[in-house]
């Protein structure tokens, strides 16, 4: 059941899509074509699939490290935003002067920005035993309001006809596409490298072993002298840095400017990706592609089927709901009892 839970949840989600669309009077077969066939029908569509899968994959890989140690970072969306802000500051104000060094410095600043934002719930959890679930989540809205302040105020483009966005990044501060005719960029390669590093960290290193022990048997970890504070800090720094990296990759890639909305909820959707992927790097890679298809299918469904924009979020939530329900059968089974 540990292996079957994710496929069963995906099948239950597909059944939910079928029933929901039937109730709404839409053709389910046509909808399935829009959701799961059309994104793969062209080179551009495949590029868009990989483009949206990249931030989901990076965020989920970072979150999975903490979740394996029972450190529940729910605020990757805020760390995503702060990483984008930190990296954009380098690109906007120093990018032209840095030449070829602009992108590496922007990516580094993005990682550090996400880590700095994650350090707040890490400190509160390690020092005061405050729930990182609530603190990391509340910090999401502070980060988003800070981004809105910047693009409406000091970072607004003076030549932007009063639109709330920054100046465009210089060419040397933009990620080039992988191939002609697609928008997927080098962030995808970086995400796959991070997946390999995540497997190595969790399976080979002593730090990864200590984090797994803390998640599976906290009492045994404490008896063995494994520091829970160290695990809290390490988990939140890794997940925050990964989310910050995803944020700067997003604004330096397909967007090209800093604007009030830079994410359609990648940081929250990455939580679903991490669990659908069973907190394993290979599973996360595959789950990020599924979630990316839902994003693309939702956008196409708005145009071709006149469905509301929230339909994609509905199916994402259904996927998580069924996954949590399937988790029950990993440790329990149904049994008929006599009256």
C-alpha positions as MATLAB code, in Angstrom:
seq = 'XXXXXXXXXXXXXXXXXXXXXXXXXXXXXXXXXXXXXXXXXXXXXXXXXXXXXXXXXXXXXXXXXXXXXXXXXXXXXXXXXXXXXXXXXXXXXXXXXXXXXXXXXXXXXXXXXXXXXXXXXXXXXXXXXXXXXXXXXXXXXXXXXXXXXXXXXXXXXXXXXXXXXXXXXXXXXXXXXXXXXXXXXXXXXXXXXXXXXXXXXXXXXXXXXXXXXXXXXXXXXXXXXXXXXXXXXXXXXXXXXXXXXXXXXXXXXXXXXXXXXXXXXXXXXXXXXXXXXXXXXXXXXXXXXXXXXXXXXXXXXXXXXXXXXXXXXXXXXXXXXXXXXXXXXXXXXXXXXXX';
ca = [
       0.000    0.000    0.000;
       2.926    2.331    0.496;
       3.567    2.056   -3.245;
      -0.087    1.826   -4.278;
      -1.441    4.783   -2.292;
      -0.299    7.477   -4.738;
      -1.621    5.719   -7.901;
      -4.900    4.970   -6.114;
      -5.229    8.619   -5.085;
      -4.570    9.703   -8.675;
      -7.240    7.302   -9.973;
      -9.731    8.561   -7.387;
      -8.938   12.132   -8.458;
      -9.619   11.207  -12.098;
     -12.945    9.693  -11.071;
     -13.756   12.928   -9.225;
     -12.953   14.950  -12.342;
     -15.228   12.681  -14.382;
     -18.158   13.015  -11.969;
     -17.710   16.754  -11.418;
     -17.644   17.540  -15.110;
     -20.643   15.299  -15.747;
     -22.639   17.173  -13.105;
     -21.588   20.481  -14.685;
     -22.855   19.273  -18.066;
     -19.423   19.048  -19.677;
     -18.121   16.198  -21.785;
     -15.700   14.286  -19.526;
     -13.892   12.698  -22.469;
     -13.229   16.096  -24.037;
     -12.134   17.416  -20.643;
      -9.672   14.558  -20.147;
      -8.244   15.357  -23.571;
      -7.820   18.997  -22.557;
      -6.223   18.105  -19.227;
      -3.952   15.212  -20.115;
      -3.487   14.989  -23.905;
      -3.210   18.506  -25.294;
      -0.270   19.534  -23.035;
       1.768   16.783  -24.722;
       0.565   17.505  -28.242;
       3.381   19.829  -29.291;
       6.954   20.726  -28.466;
       5.773   24.013  -26.994;
       3.235   22.187  -24.805;
       5.889   19.809  -23.489;
       8.107   22.805  -22.795;
       5.324   24.449  -20.780;
       4.789   21.217  -18.860;
       8.471   21.088  -17.909;
       8.524   24.810  -17.151;
       5.734   24.553  -14.571;
       7.099   21.297  -13.171;
      10.463   22.922  -12.357;
       9.452   25.153   -9.390;
       7.106   22.454   -8.096;
       9.932   19.915   -8.173;
      12.477   22.171   -6.459;
      10.101   23.286   -3.703;
       8.849   19.738   -3.075;
      12.379   18.313   -2.859;
      13.236   20.822   -0.140;
       9.999   20.273    1.755;
      10.394   16.487    1.658;
      13.700   16.711    3.541;
      11.968   18.411    6.453;
       8.830   16.276    6.332;
      10.912   13.126    6.719;
      12.159   14.628   10.005;
       8.684   15.768   11.148;
       9.496   19.432   10.511;
       6.408   20.818    8.786;
       7.265   23.831    6.677;
       3.967   25.060    5.186;
       5.341   28.470    4.161;
       7.308   27.608    1.022;
       5.169   30.132   -0.870;
       6.537   32.951    1.287;
      10.117   31.697    0.985;
       9.552   31.448   -2.781;
       8.518   35.122   -2.784;
      11.427   36.319   -0.642;
      13.917   34.391   -2.762;
      12.508   36.083   -5.838;
      12.806   39.501   -4.175;
      16.395   38.944   -2.991;
      17.592   37.641   -6.338;
      15.728   40.341   -8.258;
      17.469   43.043   -6.229;
      20.815   41.805   -7.560;
      19.553   41.617  -11.132;
      17.772   44.969  -11.164;
      20.428   47.128   -9.522;
      23.699   45.351  -10.329;
      22.894   42.959  -13.176;
      24.216   45.085  -16.034;
      27.533   45.710  -14.242;
      28.083   42.081  -13.235;
      28.087   40.644  -16.736;
      28.235   36.842  -16.807;
      28.338   36.729  -13.011;
      24.835   38.180  -12.640;
      22.889   34.927  -12.824;
      25.041   32.958  -10.337;
      24.825   35.822   -7.846;
      21.074   36.135   -8.365;
      20.574   32.413   -7.734;
      22.757   32.612   -4.629;
      20.796   35.613   -3.350;
      17.545   33.765   -4.027;
      18.669   30.796   -1.941;
      19.820   33.060    0.890;
      16.568   35.045    0.778;
      14.501   31.894    1.155;
      16.748   30.635    3.953;
      16.522   33.941    5.814;
      12.715   33.823    5.703;
      12.697   30.199    6.851;
      15.073   31.089    9.701;
      12.235   32.911   11.492;
      10.050   29.810   12.073;
      13.231   27.773   12.680;
      14.282   30.087   15.523;
      10.794   30.203   16.996;
      10.441   26.408   16.904;
      13.933   25.690   18.268;
      13.880   28.382   20.962;
      10.231   28.649   22.017;
       8.698   25.396   20.667;
       6.347   27.433   18.504;
       4.558   25.466   15.793;
       6.390   25.997   12.508;
       3.139   25.162   10.705;
       1.475   28.388   11.850;
       4.491   30.691   11.811;
       5.686   29.663    8.346;
       2.140   29.962    6.979;
       1.553   33.441    8.420;
       4.876   34.630    7.027;
       3.583   33.850    3.518;
       1.211   36.816    3.634;
       3.857   39.149    5.018;
       6.184   38.234    2.155;
       3.437   38.784   -0.419;
       2.540   42.169    1.042;
       6.215   43.151    1.051;
       6.454   42.218   -2.642;
       3.344   44.293   -3.360;
       4.867   47.262   -1.522;
       8.073   47.061   -3.574;
       6.465   46.849   -7.014;
       3.910   49.538   -6.183;
       6.528   51.771   -4.558;
      10.325   51.993   -4.583;
      10.962   49.299   -7.219;
       8.221   50.332   -9.659;
       9.410   50.891  -13.214;
       9.226   54.675  -13.850;
       8.719   53.973  -17.559;
       6.126   51.268  -16.967;
       3.028   53.435  -17.562;
       2.073   53.138  -13.898;
       1.845   49.336  -13.988;
       2.923   47.740  -10.665;
       6.054   45.967  -11.803;
       9.811   46.453  -11.739;
      12.034   47.303  -14.652;
      12.733   44.350  -16.972;
      15.849   42.380  -16.081;
      18.873   42.936  -18.306;
      19.539   40.181  -20.840;
      22.482   38.771  -18.885;
      20.190   38.333  -15.852;
      17.688   36.134  -17.722;
      17.758   32.341  -18.034;
      18.011   31.297  -21.701;
      15.600   28.596  -22.969;
      16.842   25.043  -23.310;
      15.746   24.787  -26.954;
      14.367   26.997  -29.667;
      10.589   27.276  -29.485;
      10.153   26.384  -25.788;
      10.246   28.419  -22.571;
      11.707   25.676  -20.368;
      15.148   26.780  -19.199;
      18.195   25.602  -17.287;
      16.193   25.544  -14.075;
      14.941   22.101  -15.146;
      18.499   20.743  -15.278;
      19.167   22.267  -11.883;
      15.997   20.672  -10.487;
      17.066   17.203  -11.691;
      20.512   17.714  -10.161;
      18.850   18.669   -6.880;
      16.738   15.497   -7.064;
      19.932   13.432   -7.290;
      21.493   15.408   -4.430;
      18.350   14.914   -2.346;
      18.581   11.139   -2.807;
      22.291   11.225   -1.892;
      21.652   13.364    1.194;
      18.829   11.174    2.470;
      20.403    7.809    1.687;
      24.154    8.272    2.168;
      24.968   11.120    4.540;
      24.962   10.905    8.329;
      22.892   14.101    8.559;
      20.189   12.567    6.368;
      20.207    9.429    8.501;
      19.825   11.459   11.693;
      16.877   13.321   10.198;
      15.177   10.070    9.174;
      15.639    8.647   12.653;
      14.187   11.801   14.205;
      11.135   11.496   11.997;
      10.555    7.778   12.477;
      11.470    7.426   16.168;
      11.895   10.713   18.052;
      12.442    8.954   21.388;
      15.183    6.752   19.951;
      16.795    9.807   18.331;
      16.810   11.647   21.659;
      18.292    8.591   23.419;
      21.022    8.429   20.766;
      21.913   12.073   21.375;
      20.607   13.426   18.052;
      19.923   17.129   18.489;
      16.328   18.046   17.591;
      17.288   21.718   17.285;
      19.937   20.890   14.692;
      17.393   18.915   12.674;
      14.878   21.762   12.852;
      17.390   24.301   11.605;
      18.767   22.017    8.892;
      15.322   21.026    7.616;
      14.016   24.592    7.423;
      17.206   25.949    5.888;
      17.144   23.322    3.155;
      13.447   23.743    2.390;
      13.628   27.537    2.579;
      16.696   27.695    0.355;
      15.078   25.398   -2.211;
      11.896   27.513   -2.278;
      13.954   30.703   -2.624;
      15.873   29.172   -5.524;
      12.602   28.249   -7.228;
      11.402   31.828   -6.760;
      14.350   33.489   -8.458;
      14.316   30.882  -11.240;
      10.694   31.811  -11.904;
      11.233   35.572  -12.173;
      14.536   35.272  -14.039;
      13.034   32.736  -16.418;
       9.516   32.961  -17.827;
       8.474   36.235  -16.133;
      11.515   38.495  -16.608;
      10.261   41.182  -14.211;
       9.186   41.398  -10.588;
       5.407   41.808  -10.365;
       2.733   41.561   -7.639;
       1.929   37.908   -8.443;
       4.858   35.680   -9.345;
       3.423   32.311   -8.360;
       0.061   30.607   -8.962;
       0.556   28.796   -5.659;
       3.631   26.681   -6.387;
       4.707   26.720   -2.747;
       1.389   25.252   -1.584;
       1.038   22.827   -4.488;
       4.543   21.542   -3.734;
       3.195   20.131   -0.450;
       0.864   17.896   -2.467;
       3.709   17.001   -4.834;
       5.926   15.950   -1.928;
       3.301   13.607   -0.487;
       2.115   12.214   -3.822;
       5.785   11.448   -4.519;
       6.011    9.612   -1.174;
       8.772   12.038   -0.064;
      11.144   10.238   -2.464;
      13.081   12.192   -5.126;
      12.011    9.952   -8.021;
       8.378   10.063   -6.914;
       8.584   13.845   -6.568;
       9.900   14.209  -10.120;
       6.941   12.209  -11.455;
       4.411   13.919   -9.172;
       5.608   17.368  -10.262;
       4.834   16.433  -13.876;
       1.311   15.342  -12.860;
       0.703   18.578  -10.955;
       2.092   20.601  -13.854;
      -0.375   18.861  -16.184;
      -3.208   19.868  -13.837;
      -2.070   23.503  -13.990;
      -1.897   23.477  -17.782;
      -5.144   21.551  -18.094;
      -6.890   24.018  -15.805;
      -5.756   26.917  -17.972;
      -6.942   25.178  -21.142;
     -10.244   24.202  -19.508;
     -10.990   27.856  -18.762;
     -10.706   28.682  -22.459;
     -12.093   25.603  -24.195;
     -14.666   24.368  -21.665;
     -15.568   27.703  -19.988;
     -14.770   26.261  -16.561;
     -13.846   28.564  -13.653;
     -10.213   29.203  -12.773;
     -10.657   27.407   -9.454;
     -11.163   24.030  -11.143;
      -7.437   23.296  -11.088;
      -7.263   23.986   -7.341;
     -10.319   21.777   -6.807;
      -8.626   18.800   -8.417;
      -5.354   19.456   -6.606;
      -7.221   19.457   -3.302;
      -9.044   16.249   -4.266;
      -5.708   14.606   -5.016;
      -4.385   15.471   -1.558;
      -7.647   14.391    0.099;
      -7.577   10.971   -1.536;
      -3.887   10.576   -0.826;
      -4.471   11.181    2.890;
      -7.350    8.718    2.793;
      -5.152    6.106    1.102;
      -2.476    6.670    3.760;
      -4.814    4.991    6.254;
      -4.445    1.652    4.483;
      -0.667    1.651    4.786;
      -1.021    0.701    8.448;
      -4.645   -0.490    8.686;
      -7.042   -2.649    6.717;
     -10.802   -3.006    6.591;
     -12.164   -6.114    8.239;
     -15.686   -7.479    8.464;
     -16.807   -8.020   12.059;
     -19.682  -10.152   13.234;
     -22.586   -8.297   14.813;
];
